[in-house]
């Protein structure tokens, strides 16, 4: 009966935290939808910079503008609410974690969000401008005019953001695998040559089919793999030092407890008479 009540209480807590997360996402969605035109213009800056002088992006259909702005608002709200959603997930699972697991989980969550934002920022600042300048260079050679559909631009941008955001999580995955003991930093170094080949394969899958985008994902992916090896080694050394410190503190506490248990007041092992506080009788005189 107690186990069933505990299970139900966990379900109730999970429901409450999902509702809290959903409410924040919906509120932020309303705010982002109100500013969706500004957000879309900001996200379209790489396209505006790459377009020929005098050219403007277009929407080929009115419903395309509505659905595009809705997707922009929803994904912006989801990204803005991500810290709150992760906090709710952390608050749900934290009571069941050991202390050393809590020390590792919080940095893992923060680093995941950090690398995700860095990956999206890298794609926005470097990949999108270079990719569209590369595309439009072929159009100029044909003598045709460019009419870029913003709906297709957003689909392309979303694919780029997803690919780079996911790829930049490689150091986090490496740290997690090393922490769980599934691999070692030595093994990670030994498979480096296979990772280089896998980086180009992953870039071909996660990015649109142009060579420039694939190279701009594969090269950072390889560098991030090396960064992950370094961070995993640092984490392992820190965890070892922390474990040694905890073990030393536990040993010191056990030693202090043993000394307290082993120390006996003077006279406690004396005869019953001494135990009563009366001195033993003098031996009879000869």
N, C-alpha and C positions, 0 to 999 in steps of 0.2 A: 504493500500500500504506500509506504514511504517513497519507494522508487518511482511509482506511478505519479505521485504528487510532485516529486522532483522533476520528472520528465515534463509534466504539464507546465510547471513554473518556468522551465527553460523555453518551452514553446511560446509561452506568454511574453517572456522577455525578448525573444527573437522577433515576435510580431511587433512589439512596441518599438524596437530599434529599427526595424524595417519601415515602420510608419514614420518615425522621426526622419529617417533618411529620405523617404519619398516626399515628405512635406517640404523639406529644404530644397530638393531638386525641383519640385513644382514651382515653388516661390521664385527660385533663381531662373527657372524657365520663363516665367512671366516677365521678369525684369529683362532678361536677355532678348526675349521676343520683342519687347518695346524698343530696344536698341539694336535690333537685328540688322537694320540697314547700315548703321555705323560699324557694327562688327564685320559685316560682309565687305564694306569698303576697306576696312583695315586689313582683312585677310586677302583682299584683291590687290593690295599695293604691289606685290611682286609682278602681277600680271600687267598693271598699268605701266610699271617701269620698263617692262619688256616690249610692250606694244609699240608699233611705229608711231611717229608723231602725228597727232590728229585722229588716231584710231581710238575707239571706245568699245569696251565689251558690251554684249547685248544679251537679252533673253529672247529666245526664239518663240516662247509661249508664255502667256500670263500665269498659268498654273505652275510653270517652272520656277518663276520667281517666288511664289508662295511656298512651295515645297522646299525650295533651297533655303529660304530664310528660316523656315521652321526647323530644318535639320541643323542649320548653323546655331540657332538659339538653343536647341536641345543639347547638342554636344558641348556648347560653351557652358551651359548650366551644369552639365554632368562633370566637366573638368573643374569648374569652380567649386562644386560640392564634393569633390573627391576627398579632400582632407576630412570633412565631416563624416562622410560615409565610412572611411577607413577607421575613424575614431569610434564610430558605433560598432564596427566589427571587432575592433580591439577591446572595447569595453565588454563585449559579449563573451569573448574567449579568454580574457585575462584572468578571471578567477580560477580557471582550471590549469593555469600554467605554473611551472616552478619559477623560482626567482631568477635563475640563470637564463631560462627561456624568455622571461620578460625583458631582461637586459638585452637580449639579442633581437627580439621581435620589434621593439620600438625603432631602433636604428634601421632595421630592414624595411619597415613601412615608410619612414621618411626618405630613405634612399631610393625606394621605388618611385615615389612621387617626384623626387628631384630629377632622377634620370629620365622619367617620362616627359617632364616639362622641358628638360634640356634637349631631348630628342626632337620634340615638336618645334622648339625654338630654332634648332639647327636646320631643320627642314624648311622653316619659314624664311630664315635669313639668308641661307646659302643655296639650298637645293632648288627651290621653286624659281627664283630669278634666273639661275643658270640653266635650268631645264627649259624655261619658256624662251629665253634668248636663243637657245640651241634649236628649238622648234621653229621659231620665226625666221631664223637665218635661212632655212630651206624655203620658206614661203617667199622671201625676197628674191631668191634666185629664179622663181617662176614668173615674177612680175604680177602676181595676183594680190588682191587686197585681203587683209586679215579681218575676219568677223568671229571673234571668240565668244562662244556661248558661256555665260557665267555658270549655268547649271553643270555643264561638262567640266568647267574649271574647278568647281567645288568637288565634284566626284574625284577628279584627279588629285586635288589637294587633300581630300580625306584619305585616299589611298597612300599618299606620301606621308601624311602625319601618322597614320596607323603603322606603316612600315618602320619609320624611324623611331617612333615612340616605343614600339616593341623591341626593336634592335638595341636600343640604348639600355634595355633592362638586362643585358648580358652580364655586367659585373654583379648585379644583384643575384642572378641565378648561380653564378660561380661561388659567391660567398655563402649562399644557402647550401649548395652541395658540399662544400668543404666543411661547413659547420655541422651538417648532419653526418659527416664521415663517409659519404658515398664516394668521394674522390679526394685526392690530395693535390697540393700545388705542383708536386713533381709530375704526377700523371697529367695535369693540365698542360704543363710545358711539353710533355712528350707527344701530345696529340696536336701540337700547334700546326703542323703541316696540313693535317686534315681539316682543321678549323678554317684555314685560309681558303681551301677549296669550297668548304661548306658555306663560307661567308658570301662568295660569289653566287652560289646556288640559291641561298636565301634571298639575296638581293634581287635575283631574277624573278623570284616568286612574289616577294612582298612589294616590289615597286612596279610601276608601269613599264611596258617593254621598250625602254630606250636605254642606250648604253651609258649615257651620262648619269642618269639617276641610279643605275645599278652600281657604277663605280663610286658614286658619292655616298652610297650606303655600305658597300663592301669594305672600303678602306677604313671608315670610322668603326665598323664592326670589328675589324681585326685589331685596331688600336684599343677598343673597349675590352676586347678579350684579354689583352696584355694588362690593362688597368685592373680587370677583375682578378687576375692572378696576384697582382701586387696587393690589392685590398683583401683578398682571401688570406694571404700570408700574414698580413698585419692583423686581421681579425683572429686568426689562429693563435698568434703570439700573445695577443691581448687576452684571449680566453684562457690560455695556459697560465699566464701570470695571475689572472683573476682566480682561477681554480686553485693555484698554489697558495694564494693569499687566503682563500676560504678554508683550505685544508689546514693551513697554519693556525688560523683563528680557532678552528674546531679542535685541533690538537692542544692548543693552549688552554681552551676551555675545559677539555677533558682532564688535562693535567692538573688544573686548578681544582676541579671537582674531586680528583683522586687524592690530592693533598689534604683537602678539607675532610674527606672521609677517613683518611688514614691518621690524621692528627688526633691524639687522645689526651685529654687533660691529665696532669700529673696527679697520681694517686688513684686514678680510676681503675687500675688493675690491681689494687691492693686487696688486702683481706677484707672480709665483710665488715670487720670492725672499723678498718680504715675507710670503707665505703660509707659507714654511718657517720664519719667525722670524728670518732673517738680514737685517740692514739692507742696502739697496741700496748698491752700490759708489759711491764718490765720483767725480764727473766728473774727467777728466784735467785736470791743471793746465796752464795755457798756458805 
